[in-house]
Amino acid sequence: MSIVALVLLIGAWSPPSVWAFDCEPLPATGSVARHSGRFDSGLLFQVTKAGYPGSHVFGTIHIGDPRVLPLPEPVADVFEKSRGLVIEVMLDEGGLAAFSTHMLLEPGKTLPTEIGQPLFERAAPLLERYAIPREAALRLRPWVVFTTLNLPPPTDLVALDLALMDKARESGKAVQGLESVEEQAAALGGLPLNDQIALLNDAVCHYDAIQLEVAGLLRAYLDRDLGMLMALAERYQASGQDRYSRLMESLLWKRNRIMVERMAPRLAGGSSFIAIGALHLAGERGVLALLEGLGYRVSRVY
């Protein structure tokens, strides 16, 4: 979920060799308190402004699941009538190839030297569930590993965002991205190395709990419950509030502001179908609230 460019000088980092593999227990959170507010439910919203044709913003979930596709009828109808698709980042072959170059450590570095051998030995078997063999894992950056382990293992199903892109191209719609591959990689790679290692430690220590949370996120998504999505996203702060706050700032809040700024020309043109992660829609700092603050009228469709 998911993001800051808070960089520590290399001399200020603890040497990787002193990183002990230590699992802290998850805090006892009890029941999750659902967030409530202006945009706490719905996945599809119409966005209008005086003098502009209407467009729509749709919240996606970045996994492949049979319950997510095909699109619900109200969403499919709006998608079919739209002139173009706008997604977070271009996910075509070129974009994926470019992203892969940012996933690898510089020559001479390995993942064990970055995170410590004990943590690597626990992470490597988990990565095999994602079809990442040990030899390939040696070259990965820490943020790639903790991001991977926060997702469910892959299936044969195409993720919703990719399916939308393919469907748009098949029907002759223009497809554009709001962010570059470099920007998405920097949102995670720009986290301090100490944060990346700690987040990876949490992902390894609490892998089973994280997978249960992913299932809960999917249920909330299918219920179109943005308030619960936000509550679940913020539920566990296993090893310290500060780094999770930095993660949310970099992956969510900062990107929300950038996305809204770059949506402007698409909204001015009208009839755009803008598909971004559903968590970006929620809350007072979410994309929908930011659009309202700029004078757009936002109304829930589905």
N, C-alpha and C positions, 0 to 999 in steps of 0.2 A: 503495500500500500504504500501506494503509494505512493523527504527529499530536499540541502544547504551547501553553500560553498564556504564552510568554515574550515579552514585548512590550518593545521598545526605545523610548525617548523619541524623538520625531521629530527633535529637535536632534542626536541621536547618529548618525543615519543619514547616509551619504554622499549628497550630492545626486545625483539620477539622471543628470545630465549627465556625471559623471565615470566612470560605469560603462562600461568598455571591453568590447567583445565579444571575448572571448578564450577559445579552446577549449584546455583542458588535456587531455592524453592520458589514456585510461583506464589504470589500473594493470594490470600483467601479473599476472593471478590464477591462470593455469594451470587445472588441474581444480578443480572445486568440491568442497569437503569437506562431505559430508552431515552434518547435525546428527543426533545420536542421543540418545535419552532416553525418558522414560516415555510420551510421546505423540508418537511420530515417524512413525506410519502410521495410516491409516484416515480415513474421512470421516464416518461415522455412529456415534454413541456413545449408549448408554443411560445415563441419570442417575437414580439412585434414592437414597432415604434412608428410614430407619425411619419409618413412619407416613405416607409420601408415596407416591401412585401414581407409576409410572415415566413419565418423559418422555425425549425424545431431542434431541440436539444434532447438527446436520448442517452440515458445512463447504461453503460455496458458492464459486464463482468469479464475479466480477462482469463477465462478458462473455457474449455470445451465440455459441454454437458448436454445430454439429450433433453433436459428440461428447459434449456435456454433457447434452443432452436427446434422447430421453426419459430419465427417471430410471432408474438401475439397479433391478432388481426388488426387492432387499432394502430399498432406500430408498423406492421407490414404495409398498411394502406398509406400511411404518411410517407414511408420510405419510397414506395413505388411512385408517388406523385412528385417527389422532390427532384430537383434538377442536378444536384451534386451531393457527394458525401464528403464530410470533413471528419477526420479521425485524429487521434493524438499524434501519431507519427506514422510515416509511410512504412508499411510492413511488407513491401514487395521484396523480391529476391535481392535487389541492390541494397535496400535498407537493412535487411537482415544481415547481409554480408558485411556491411559497414559497421553495424553494431557489434558483430563478433570480434572485430579488431580491437574494440575497447574492452573486451572481456578478459584479455590475456595480459599477464604480467610481462614486464620488460625482460629481455634476455638476461640470464644470470640469476633471476629471482625465481623462487618456487613458492607455492602456497605454504608448505611446512615452515619455510624460513620466515614467512610473514606472520603466521598465526601460531606457530609452535607445533612440534610433532604430535603431542598427545591429542590436541584438538583436531588435527588433520586425520588422525587414525580413527576418530569417531565420526568425522564428516564423510570420509571416503565411502564407507558402505552405504550411507544414506544416499549419496549422489548416484550410486549404481542403480537406484530405483528410478532415476531420471535418464537412464541410458548414458551416463557420464562415467566412463571407466576411470580407474585410479590414475593411469598415465595421463589422461586428459585433465583430470582434476588438479594435477600438480601445477599446471600453468594458469589456473583461473585466479582472478582477483578475489579478495575476500567478499566484496559486495555482491559478486555474481553468485557465490555459494549461499550466502544467507538469503538472497532474493529467491533463488531456486528452491531452497528448503521451506520457504513460506508459501509455496504453491503446491497443489496436489500433483502427484506423479502424472505424467502425460498419458493420454489415451489416444485412440484413433480419431477422435472427434476434433474438428477444427474449432479454435477459440472464436468467440462471438465476433470480435473485432475483425479477424481475418475473414470470417464468413461474410460480413457486411461488405468488406472491400472487394471480395471476389464477386459478390452479387451485383454490386454497383458497376463493376467493369463489364460484367456480362450483359448488363442492360444499357451500356454506353454512357453511364454517368461519369462525370469528372470526379476524381478522388484527390483530395489535398490533405496535407498534414499540418497540424498546429505547431509542432515542434520538430526540431532536427534530431537525427540519431545522436549526434554529439551532445545535444542538450540533455536528452534522456539519460545518457551514460554519465554525464557530469553530475546530474542530480543525485546519483548514488555514489559515484566515484569521488565526488567532492567532499563526502563525509570524512572527518578525521579518521585515520587508520585505527586509532584506539576504539572509536565508535564502531567501525566495521567489524573489528575482532570481537567486541563485546556482543554485538547483535548476532554474529555468527555463533558465538558461544551459546546464547539464548536459544537460537534456532536448533542447534544440535541437542542441547539439554532437554528441551521441551518439544521435541519434534511431534510426538503423538498428540500432545495438547494443541499444538498449532494446527494439525490436520483436523481435529475436532472443531476448532474455531473456523477453519475454512468451510466446513460443512454448515456451520451456523451462519456464516456470511452468505452462503448460497441460498439458504432458506429465507433469510431476510431479503435477499435480492428478489427471489421469486414472489415474495409477499409485497414487493415494491415498498419496503419499509426503510427509507433512508435514515430515519432516526435510530433504528436498531443497527443498521450498518455502521453508523458513526460510533455508537456505543461499543459495539464489538471491536471495531478497529482500535479503540483506545483502552480496551479492557485490561490487558496485561502489560505491566511495566516491570518486567521480571528483575532487572538489574539496575534500575536507576531511571528517574524521571528525565534527567537532562538530555540524555542521548536520544530518547524517544521523542522529546520535544523538538530536537534538532532534525530528526528524521521526518516528523510531520511537517515541519516548516519547509524542508527541502523538497519532499515528495508531493506534498499536497498544497499547502497554503501559497507558497511562492509560485508554483506552477499554475494554480488557479488564476492568479493575477495576470500571468503571462498569457494564458489561454484566452481570457476575456479580452485582453488588448488585441490579440490576433484574430479573434472572431469578428471584429468590427467590419472588415471589408466583406466577409462572407454574409453577415447579416444584412449589410447594405444591399447586396445583390439579390437577397431573398431566395426562398425556396431551397434553402440548404438543410441537409440532414446532418447534424453535428453529433457524433457519437464519441463520448468520452467515458472513462470509468465512473460508475455511479457515485462513488464516494466524493468525487469532485463537485457533485450537485448539492450536497447537504450542507446545512448550517449557515450561520450569518457570514462566514468567510468563504462560502461556497460560490461556485460560478453563477448560479441563479440569483443569489442575493446581490452579487457584484453587478450583474447585468441590470437588475432593478435600480441599483444605485446610480447607474448611468442613464436612467430614463427609459429603459425598455419595460414593456409590459410582459410579464411572465405568467402564463396560466397552464395549469396541469391538464393534460389530455388523457393520460393513462398512468 
